[in-house]
Amino acid sequence: MKAPVRALVVDDDPSLRLLCRVNLEHAGFEVEEASTVEEAEAALVDPPAVVLLDVHLGGSQSTVLLGQIHDAGIPVAIVTGSVDVSEYRDLADAVLSKPFAPGVLVEVATRLARVGE
C-alpha cells in the first residue's frame, strides 16, 4: 500500500487548519498542522510534499519562512485574505485566496504535491 502524501498546513486560525485538515485527509493526504513559524520550521525537518502557508503569520517571519520553504524546493501555496500578493509571487507556487472552496484547496495541494505522477 502506498504511503499517504504529507501536507503541512501553517495558519494561526484553528478553524482554517481544521477545514484544511478535514478536506485534505478526505482526499488521502496525511496532514500536519503548525500555528506558529517556529512550529512550521520544526515540521520542515522532515519535508512534506506540499505546504499551505498563511503569509500573515508572525509578520515578516512568515515571509522569511516562505523563502526557506521555496529554497528547500518544497512546493508551497500561500493562503491569504490579502488582495495584493505580488510580493510573494516569486516564492509561491500557488495562491489560495480566502475564502476558497474546499475542492480548490484539494486540487491545488494535489497538483503541487504531484499526487498521481
JOVEN-V211241 format. One record per helix or strand of 2 or more residues. SS is the DSSP state (~ for helix, > for strand). FROM is the first residue (numbers start at 1). TO is the last residue. If there is no record, write none. Layout:
BEGIN
ss from to
SS FROM TO
SS FROM TO
END
This chain:
BEGIN
ss from to
> 6 10
~ 14 26
> 30 34
~ 37 43
> 50 54
~ 60 71
> 75 80
~ 86 88
> 94 97
~ 102 112
END
